[in-house]
Amino acid sequence: MYIRFYLPLLLALLAAPAAATPNIEHWHTANGARVYFVPTRELPMVDIKLVFDGGSARDKNLPGLARFTNSMLQEGAGPYDADAIAERLAMLGAELSTESARDMASVRLRVLSDPVVRDQAVELMQWIVGKPAFAPDTLRRVRGQLLVELQEEQQSPSDVATRTFYANAFEDHPYSLPPSGTEASISAIQRADVQRFHQRYYVSQNVVVVIVGDLDRAQAELLATRVVDRLPEGAPASELPTAPLIEASTNRSIDFPSAQTHIFVGQPALSRLDDDYYAFYVGNHILGGGDFVSLLFEEIRERRGLAYSVGSDIAPMRAEGPFIMRLQTRSEKAGEAVELMRTLLIRFVNEGPTAEQLAAAKKNITGGFPLRIDSNRNIMSYVAMIGFYGLPLDYLSTFNGRIDAITADDVRRVFARHIHPQRLVTVMVGPESSSGNHELGATKASIPANGASSISERRH
C-alpha cells in the first residue's frame, strides 16, 4: 500500500511546528453547520473534528446516555460493521476517534491530504456520524464495556472524588450527572434511547465542523459540506440553566481503602463566555494553576510538607463550570491540609496577588502560549473550543494581549465576584482513620468492595 510507503516520512514531519497565531476562517454550510477552518501547509495532513452539543448535560433521566451513544458510532454504520470500519481506516492510514464530556460530544478524523485517500476517509466518517447502525448485539457489547469502565472508576479515589464533587456542587443541574452514568442507568439504556439521542443531537444545526490542514478555502468548503451531508438539519440544543448558587458549605467524607486521602474543595464559578475569564485565569495560575510556582504548592507542599500533589483548576463551560482546589495527602494530615487550603483561598480572595506574583504569572502564561498551538492537533482543539462556545475568531491572536492587560485589581475583583469561601463544597476520599474528616465535621460514608456508596451530607 502506498500509504505505508509514506509513513516514515509522515512520522518525521509530524514534529514540524504549526503557525504561532493561525488565521481562522468561518462560514456555514447550506444545512446550517458552523465551520471553522485553519489552513496549514507544513504537513500533508488534514484534521477534521465534528463537535456536537450532545454531552452528558443532555442525558436527563438516563446518565451515561451521551457517552453510550458516542461510543456506539464506530461499532457499525451504513454498509460497514465494526471490523470493516477498523480495516478500512487501517488501509487508509487514517485515525478516527470519538469522545464525550459534559458539554460536548465529538468525532475526530486525521488523514492524509491526498484527495483519493482523504475522500475515502471522509466518506467513512459520513456514515459513522450520519447513519450508525446501533445493532442490538453491539449494544450489548458496548454496555458491558461501559459497565467495566464504571467498576474501574469506583476503584479510583480520584474518580470517586470527582463524581461526588460534581453531584454536590451542582445538585439538580445537568452538570451534576456523571458522564459515565451509573450501573443502573447504563443497564437500563435501550437501543431506542440511543437512537432517539442521536436523532436529536447529531444534526447539522447542532454541530461545529473544525478543519485544520493542507487545504485551500475552496477544498475546505467542499469537505465541510460532504462531512455533514448525511446529517438531518434538526435544531440546536436548548440553553442550559444557570448553575445553582450553593447556600452553605458542604463537607463530604468517603471511607476508601487508598494510600492517601484525595481532597477536592470548590464551587461553580464562571462560564466560558464570562468577561471575567482572563482575570480569573491569571488569578488561578497564581493560586494553584501554575503548579510548582503556585501559592498552594509553595505553602502546602514546600513549606509544610502536607501534600504530595496540590493545585487548582478552572473548568468554565457553557454554564458556570467549577473552580476546584485539589490535593493528595496522608490521611492523618487531611484536616490540617484542608484548613490551610481554605485559609489561603480566603486570603487570596481578600488581598489578591502581589505585583511580583502577577508579573511572574503573566510572563509564564504568555511565554508558554506558543507551545500550546504548536501542532495541528493543538490548533484543532483550540478552534473547536472557539467554535463551540462562540468565542471571537481572533481569540488566539489576542490571548497574550488580554493576559498582559490584567491588573491585580482585576484579579481581586473577579475572585471576590465569583468565589464565596463560605459556600465551598469539600470532598475527602480516603481511609476512615483520616483525623481531618472528624475535625471538619464531615459526614462519613464507606465504599464497600463493590464500589457502591451511601453518603449523607452535612451543611454548616
MILOTOR-462156 format. One record per residue (C-alpha): residue in one letter; chain; x, y, z negated. Coordinates in steps of 0.02 Angstrom, whole numbers, plus 50000, padded with zeros to 5 digits. Layout:
// MILOTOR-462156
ATOM   residu   chaine      c1      c2      c3
ATOM        A        A       X       Y       Z
...
// end
This chain:
// MILOTOR-462156
ATOM   residu   chaine      c1      c2      c3
ATOM        M        A   50000   50000   50000
ATOM        Y        A   50068   50173   50045
ATOM        I        A   50003   50236   49878
ATOM        R        A   50132   50130   49788
ATOM        F        A   50268   50195   49903
ATOM        Y        A   50233   50371   49841
ATOM        L        A   50225   50327   49656
ATOM        P        A   50411   50353   49610
ATOM        L        A   50407   50523   49695
ATOM        L        A   50247   50571   49603
ATOM        L        A   50318   50523   49433
ATOM        A        A   50463   50642   49463
ATOM        L        A   50350   50781   49525
ATOM        L        A   50231   50771   49377
ATOM        A        A   50358   50860   49268
ATOM        A        A   50354   51015   49379
ATOM        P        A   50283   51168   49292
ATOM        A        A   50121   51250   49346
ATOM        A        A   50094   51437   49363
ATOM        A        A   50105   51533   49199
ATOM        T        A   49943   51629   49225
ATOM        P        A   49836   51538   49353
ATOM        N        A   49707   51630   49455
ATOM        I        A   49533   51557   49426
ATOM        E        A   49405   51564   49566
ATOM        H        A   49221   51539   49530
ATOM        W        A   49061   51503   49627
ATOM        H        A   48902   51399   49626
ATOM        T        A   48856   51252   49736
ATOM        A        A   48690   51253   49830
ATOM        N        A   48611   51143   49695
ATOM        G        A   48666   51255   49552
ATOM        A        A   48827   51177   49487
ATOM        R        A   48953   51303   49421
ATOM        V        A   49125   51281   49500
ATOM        Y        A   49295   51341   49436
ATOM        F        A   49446   51317   49548
ATOM        V        A   49633   51343   49523
ATOM        P        A   49745   51310   49674
ATOM        T        A   49915   51238   49629
ATOM        R        A   50037   51187   49765
ATOM        E        A   50178   51114   49660
ATOM        L        A   50109   50936   49660
ATOM        P        A   50017   50836   49796
ATOM        M        A   49879   50801   49670
ATOM        V        A   49701   50853   49634
ATOM        D        A   49618   50850   49463
ATOM        I        A   49428   50857   49454
ATOM        K        A   49329   50868   49294
ATOM        L        A   49141   50870   49277
ATOM        V        A   49085   50940   49109
ATOM        F        A   48904   50914   49058
ATOM        D        A   48811   50998   48915
ATOM        G        A   48769   50824   48853
ATOM        G        A   48870   50788   48697
ATOM        S        A   48810   50718   48532
ATOM        A        A   48721   50881   48490
ATOM        R        A   48588   50815   48611
ATOM        D        A   48568   50646   48526
ATOM        K        A   48415   50695   48423
ATOM        N        A   48349   50541   48330
ATOM        L        A   48475   50419   48408
ATOM        P        A   48650   50465   48351
ATOM        G        A   48780   50398   48470
ATOM        L        A   48667   50404   48624
ATOM        A        A   48776   50532   48715
ATOM        R        A   48933   50427   48689
ATOM        F        A   48840   50267   48735
ATOM        T        A   48781   50345   48898
ATOM        N        A   48952   50416   48940
ATOM        S        A   49037   50250   48902
ATOM        M        A   48921   50160   49024
ATOM        L        A   48964   50265   49176
ATOM        Q        A   49116   50164   49232
ATOM        E        A   49032   49998   49196
ATOM        G        A   48945   49989   49364
ATOM        A        A   48873   50118   49485
ATOM        G        A   48793   50111   49656
ATOM        P        A   48865   49963   49753
ATOM        Y        A   49008   49937   49629
ATOM        D        A   49016   49836   49469
ATOM        A        A   49144   49874   49333
ATOM        D        A   49279   49762   49408
ATOM        A        A   49255   49836   49581
ATOM        I        A   49271   50012   49512
ATOM        A        A   49433   49967   49422
ATOM        E        A   49504   49880   49576
ATOM        R        A   49461   50025   49691
ATOM        L        A   49539   50153   49575
ATOM        A        A   49697   50047   49565
ATOM        M        A   49703   50030   49755
ATOM        L        A   49689   50219   49775
ATOM        G        A   49814   50255   49638
ATOM        A        A   49683   50362   49552
ATOM        E        A   49640   50387   49369
ATOM        L        A   49462   50407   49307
ATOM        S        A   49410   50432   49126
ATOM        T        A   49257   50482   49026
ATOM        E        A   49241   50573   48861
ATOM        S        A   49101   50629   48745
ATOM        A        A   49110   50751   48599
ATOM        R        A   48986   50860   48504
ATOM        D        A   48958   50995   48634
ATOM        M        A   49002   50910   48796
ATOM        A        A   49024   50750   48895
ATOM        S        A   49145   50739   49040
ATOM        V        A   49209   50634   49183
ATOM        R        A   49385   50666   49248
ATOM        L        A   49468   50609   49409
ATOM        R        A   49652   50625   49456
ATOM        V        A   49702   50578   49632
ATOM        L        A   49823   50618   49773
ATOM        S        A   49777   50767   49879
ATOM        D        A   49796   50664   50038
ATOM        P        A   49623   50683   50118
ATOM        V        A   49596   50499   50154
ATOM        V        A   49638   50444   49977
ATOM        R        A   49553   50593   49895
ATOM        D        A   49389   50572   49989
ATOM        Q        A   49376   50388   49943
ATOM        A        A   49405   50427   49760
ATOM        V        A   49277   50568   49763
ATOM        E        A   49150   50451   49843
ATOM        L        A   49175   50332   49698
ATOM        M        A   49156   50475   49573
ATOM        Q        A   48992   50523   49658
ATOM        W        A   48920   50352   49622
ATOM        I        A   48984   50348   49442
ATOM        V        A   48907   50513   49388
ATOM        G        A   48753   50507   49500
ATOM        K        A   48697   50326   49512
ATOM        P        A   48761   50224   49363
ATOM        A        A   48682   50052   49352
ATOM        F        A   48662   50036   49164
ATOM        A        A   48648   49848   49188
ATOM        P        A   48574   49753   49038
ATOM        D        A   48723   49635   49020
ATOM        T        A   48843   49783   49024
ATOM        L        A   48736   49873   48897
ATOM        R        A   48758   49729   48776
ATOM        R        A   48946   49727   48801
ATOM        V        A   48966   49915   48777
ATOM        R        A   48854   49907   48623
ATOM        G        A   48971   49778   48549
ATOM        Q        A   49123   49886   48587
ATOM        L        A   49044   50038   48505
ATOM        L        A   48998   49938   48350
ATOM        V        A   49178   49879   48336
ATOM        E        A   49238   50059   48351
ATOM        L        A   49118   50107   48212
ATOM        Q        A   49189   49972   48100
ATOM        E        A   49364   50038   48134
ATOM        E        A   49308   50214   48089
ATOM        Q        A   49239   50151   47925
ATOM        Q        A   49412   50085   47882
ATOM        S        A   49493   50255   47912
ATOM        P        A   49486   50378   47765
ATOM        S        A   49512   50523   47884
ATOM        D        A   49364   50470   47992
ATOM        V        A   49255   50444   47839
ATOM        A        A   49302   50617   47776
ATOM        T        A   49264   50696   47945
ATOM        R        A   49094   50614   47958
ATOM        T        A   49049   50661   47780
ATOM        F        A   49106   50840   47802
ATOM        Y        A   49001   50871   47958
ATOM        A        A   48849   50788   47879
ATOM        N        A   48859   50905   47729
ATOM        A        A   48920   51065   47813
ATOM        F        A   48787   51060   47950
ATOM        E        A   48643   50975   47858
ATOM        D        A   48499   50959   47985
ATOM        H        A   48591   51046   48128
ATOM        P        A   48632   50939   48282
ATOM        Y        A   48818   50954   48240
ATOM        S        A   48786   50851   48083
ATOM        L        A   48759   50696   48190
ATOM        P        A   48912   50583   48208
ATOM        P        A   48961   50571   48392
ATOM        S        A   48997   50386   48371
ATOM        G        A   48825   50356   48295
ATOM        T        A   48782   50233   48158
ATOM        E        A   48766   50045   48158
ATOM        A        A   48577   50062   48152
ATOM        S        A   48565   50189   48294
ATOM        I        A   48688   50101   48410
ATOM        S        A   48595   49937   48382
ATOM        A        A   48429   50023   48419
ATOM        I        A   48479   50110   48582
ATOM        Q        A   48396   50029   48734
ATOM        R        A   48425   50042   48920
ATOM        A        A   48277   50160   48939
ATOM        D        A   48356   50279   48811
ATOM        V        A   48519   50284   48908
ATOM        Q        A   48430   50309   49074
ATOM        R        A   48324   50450   49001
ATOM        F        A   48476   50538   48928
ATOM        H        A   48570   50525   49093
ATOM        Q        A   48421   50590   49192
ATOM        R        A   48403   50740   49077
ATOM        Y        A   48583   50797   49055
ATOM        Y        A   48684   50730   49203
ATOM        V        A   48610   50855   49326
ATOM        S        A   48685   50991   49435
ATOM        Q        A   48608   51134   49337
ATOM        N        A   48692   51068   49179
ATOM        V        A   48869   51037   49242
ATOM        V        A   49031   51134   49261
ATOM        V        A   49145   51073   49400
ATOM        V        A   49331   51107   49373
ATOM        I        A   49453   51079   49516
ATOM        V        A   49641   51106   49496
ATOM        G        A   49765   51055   49627
ATOM        D        A   49837   51055   49801
ATOM        L        A   49688   51127   49897
ATOM        D        A   49635   51291   49976
ATOM        R        A   49469   51376   49938
ATOM        A        A   49377   51301   50087
ATOM        Q        A   49433   51125   50042
ATOM        A        A   49384   51153   49860
ATOM        E        A   49210   51213   49910
ATOM        L        A   49180   51056   50014
ATOM        L        A   49247   50947   49874
ATOM        A        A   49137   51029   49742
ATOM        T        A   48983   51007   49850
ATOM        R        A   49022   50824   49879
ATOM        V        A   49060   50778   49699
ATOM        V        A   48889   50836   49636
ATOM        D        A   48793   50782   49790
ATOM        R        A   48708   50633   49705
ATOM        L        A   48655   50731   49551
ATOM        P        A   48475   50790   49540
ATOM        E        A   48457   50977   49514
ATOM        G        A   48372   50964   49344
ATOM        A        A   48384   51106   49218
ATOM        P        A   48514   51173   49095
ATOM        A        A   48514   51104   48919
ATOM        S        A   48418   51206   48791
ATOM        E        A   48503   51326   48673
ATOM        L        A   48568   51254   48511
ATOM        P        A   48509   51327   48345
ATOM        T        A   48622   51432   48237
ATOM        A        A   48721   51332   48110
ATOM        P        A   48644   51336   47936
ATOM        L        A   48710   51452   47801
ATOM        I        A   48771   51348   47655
ATOM        E        A   48686   51411   47498
ATOM        A        A   48809   51345   47370
ATOM        S        A   48970   51247   47360
ATOM        T        A   48954   51058   47380
ATOM        N        A   49081   50930   47318
ATOM        R        A   49078   50751   47382
ATOM        S        A   49192   50614   47319
ATOM        I        A   49202   50444   47403
ATOM        D        A   49296   50299   47323
ATOM        F        A   49405   50223   47460
ATOM        P        A   49549   50097   47449
ATOM        S        A   49678   50209   47532
ATOM        A        A   49857   50253   47484
ATOM        Q        A   49817   50438   47475
ATOM        T        A   49665   50547   47450
ATOM        H        A   49606   50637   47607
ATOM        I        A   49527   50806   47573
ATOM        F        A   49427   50924   47685
ATOM        V        A   49371   51095   47624
ATOM        G        A   49274   51214   47737
ATOM        Q        A   49112   51277   47810
ATOM        P        A   49033   51329   47977
ATOM        A        A   49122   51487   48035
ATOM        L        A   49103   51554   48212
ATOM        S        A   49053   51508   48389
ATOM        R        A   49168   51506   48540
ATOM        L        A   49089   51666   48609
ATOM        D        A   49109   51765   48448
ATOM        D        A   49208   51926   48475
ATOM        D        A   49299   51889   48312
ATOM        Y        A   49381   51734   48384
ATOM        Y        A   49552   51809   48419
ATOM        A        A   49573   51888   48248
ATOM        F        A   49512   51729   48164
ATOM        Y        A   49632   51626   48270
ATOM        V        A   49779   51733   48214
ATOM        G        A   49723   51728   48033
ATOM        N        A   49702   51540   48035
ATOM        H        A   49875   51521   48110
ATOM        I        A   49946   51615   47962
ATOM        L        A   49842   51524   47832
ATOM        G        A   49860   51345   47890
ATOM        G        A   49855   51325   48079
ATOM        G        A   50038   51364   48103
ATOM        D        A   50088   51200   48020
ATOM        F        A   50265   51217   47950
ATOM        V        A   50258   51409   47946
ATOM        S        A   50087   51425   47865
ATOM        L        A   50041   51483   47690
ATOM        L        A   49958   51318   47645
ATOM        F        A   50110   51219   47697
ATOM        E        A   50232   51333   47606
ATOM        E        A   50134   51343   47443
ATOM        I        A   50059   51169   47430
ATOM        R        A   50192   51059   47506
ATOM        E        A   50356   51154   47500
ATOM        R        A   50342   51242   47331
ATOM        R        A   50230   51124   47235
ATOM        G        A   50255   50957   47322
ATOM        L        A   50069   50922   47305
ATOM        A        A   50033   50858   47479
ATOM        Y        A   50115   50760   47618
ATOM        S        A   50008   50840   47754
ATOM        V        A   49915   51007   47739
ATOM        G        A   49844   51136   47859
ATOM        S        A   49687   51216   47926
ATOM        D        A   49589   51212   48089
ATOM        I        A   49450   51306   48176
ATOM        A        A   49335   51217   48298
ATOM        P        A   49222   51351   48374
ATOM        M        A   49085   51275   48482
ATOM        R        A   48926   51329   48570
ATOM        A        A   48851   51360   48399
ATOM        E        A   48956   51402   48246
ATOM        G        A   49091   51271   48228
ATOM        P        A   49185   51232   48068
ATOM        F        A   49335   51306   47982
ATOM        I        A   49421   51163   47889
ATOM        M        A   49568   51158   47770
ATOM        R        A   49636   50981   47756
ATOM        L        A   49767   50890   47657
ATOM        Q        A   49826   50717   47606
ATOM        T        A   49894   50694   47432
ATOM        R        A   49923   50569   47292
ATOM        S        A   49760   50533   47205
ATOM        E        A   49817   50598   47037
ATOM        K        A   49862   50765   47118
ATOM        A        A   49700   50787   47216
ATOM        G        A   49611   50904   47095
ATOM        E        A   49762   51016   47074
ATOM        A        A   49791   51024   47262
ATOM        V        A   49611   51069   47300
ATOM        E        A   49606   51207   47170
ATOM        L        A   49766   51282   47240
ATOM        M        A   49696   51271   47416
ATOM        R        A   49540   51364   47363
ATOM        T        A   49643   51495   47270
ATOM        L        A   49750   51527   47423
ATOM        L        A   49595   51545   47532
ATOM        I        A   49514   51670   47413
ATOM        R        A   49674   51771   47406
ATOM        F        A   49688   51772   47595
ATOM        V        A   49507   51825   47618
ATOM        N        A   49530   51967   47494
ATOM        E        A   49704   52026   47543
ATOM        G        A   49734   51967   47721
ATOM        P        A   49909   51942   47791
ATOM        T        A   50063   52046   47761
ATOM        A        A   50141   52143   47904
ATOM        E        A   50282   52016   47913
ATOM        Q        A   50164   51868   47918
ATOM        L        A   50059   51949   48054
ATOM        A        A   50209   51991   48163
ATOM        A        A   50281   51816   48147
ATOM        A        A   50115   51734   48188
ATOM        K        A   50084   51839   48343
ATOM        K        A   50260   51805   48406
ATOM        N        A   50238   51619   48378
ATOM        I        A   50068   51612   48464
ATOM        T        A   50112   51716   48616
ATOM        G        A   50284   51639   48636
ATOM        G        A   50212   51464   48640
ATOM        F        A   50064   51502   48753
ATOM        P        A   50151   51469   48920
ATOM        L        A   50187   51291   48863
ATOM        R        A   50001   51261   48842
ATOM        I        A   49966   51293   49026
ATOM        D        A   50123   51213   49099
ATOM        S        A   50036   51071   49192
ATOM        N        A   49883   51041   49299
ATOM        R        A   49806   50937   49161
ATOM        N        A   49827   51076   49032
ATOM        I        A   49760   51207   49153
ATOM        M        A   49609   51098   49187
ATOM        S        A   49571   51082   49001
ATOM        Y        A   49575   51270   48978
ATOM        V        A   49473   51306   49133
ATOM        A        A   49344   51177   49079
ATOM        M        A   49327   51270   48913
ATOM        I        A   49314   51437   49004
ATOM        G        A   49179   51371   49119
ATOM        F        A   49080   51276   48989
ATOM        Y        A   49070   51421   48866
ATOM        G        A   49059   51557   48997
ATOM        L        A   49219   51646   48946
ATOM        P        A   49294   51781   49059
ATOM        L        A   49391   51723   49211
ATOM        D        A   49542   51823   49152
ATOM        Y        A   49545   51732   48984
ATOM        L        A   49716   51653   49015
ATOM        S        A   49799   51809   49086
ATOM        T        A   49735   51921   48945
ATOM        F        A   49757   51799   48800
ATOM        N        A   49928   51861   48741
ATOM        G        A   49873   52042   48754
ATOM        R        A   49719   52008   48649
ATOM        I        A   49827   51922   48518
ATOM        D        A   49956   52063   48514
ATOM        A        A   49817   52190   48483
ATOM        I        A   49759   52106   48321
ATOM        T        A   49794   52204   48161
ATOM        A        A   49799   52149   47980
ATOM        D        A   49636   52244   47952
ATOM        D        A   49557   52142   48093
ATOM        V        A   49606   51980   48007
ATOM        R        A   49540   52037   47838
ATOM        R        A   49378   52096   47916
ATOM        V        A   49337   51936   48011
ATOM        F        A   49385   51820   47868
ATOM        A        A   49276   51920   47749
ATOM        R        A   49134   51910   47876
ATOM        H        A   49144   51725   47915
ATOM        I        A   49220   51640   47762
ATOM        H        A   49125   51629   47597
ATOM        P        A   49230   51542   47464
ATOM        Q        A   49076   51521   47353
ATOM        R        A   48995   51413   47488
ATOM        L        A   49128   51284   47529
ATOM        V        A   49099   51101   47566
ATOM        T        A   49233   50992   47486
ATOM        V        A   49253   50809   47534
ATOM        M        A   49376   50694   47445
ATOM        V        A   49403   50517   47508
ATOM        G        A   49522   50409   47409
ATOM        P        A   49547   50294   47259
ATOM        E        A   49425   50314   47115
ATOM        S        A   49570   50345   46999
ATOM        S        A   49590   50518   47075
ATOM        S        A   49581   50631   46924
ATOM        G        A   49539   50778   47034
ATOM        N        A   49369   50705   47077
ATOM        H        A   49312   50720   46898
ATOM        E        A   49392   50890   46871
ATOM        L        A   49296   50963   47018
ATOM        G        A   49131   50892   46960
ATOM        A        A   49108   50795   47121
ATOM        T        A   48979   50658   47127
ATOM        K        A   49064   50491   47156
ATOM        A        A   49021   50359   47283
ATOM        S        A   49102   50198   47336
ATOM        I        A   49143   50117   47502
ATOM        P        A   49112   49929   47493
ATOM        A        A   49201   49804   47601
ATOM        N        A   49081   49827   47748
ATOM        G        A   49115   50014   47753
ATOM        A        A   48937   50067   47709
ATOM        S        A   48914   50200   47578
ATOM        S        A   48781   50278   47470
ATOM        I        A   48830   50454   47423
ATOM        S        A   48739   50583   47320
ATOM        E        A   48790   50764   47310
ATOM        R        A   48808   50896   47177
ATOM        R        A   48799   51082   47209
ATOM        H        A   48866   51220   47097
// end
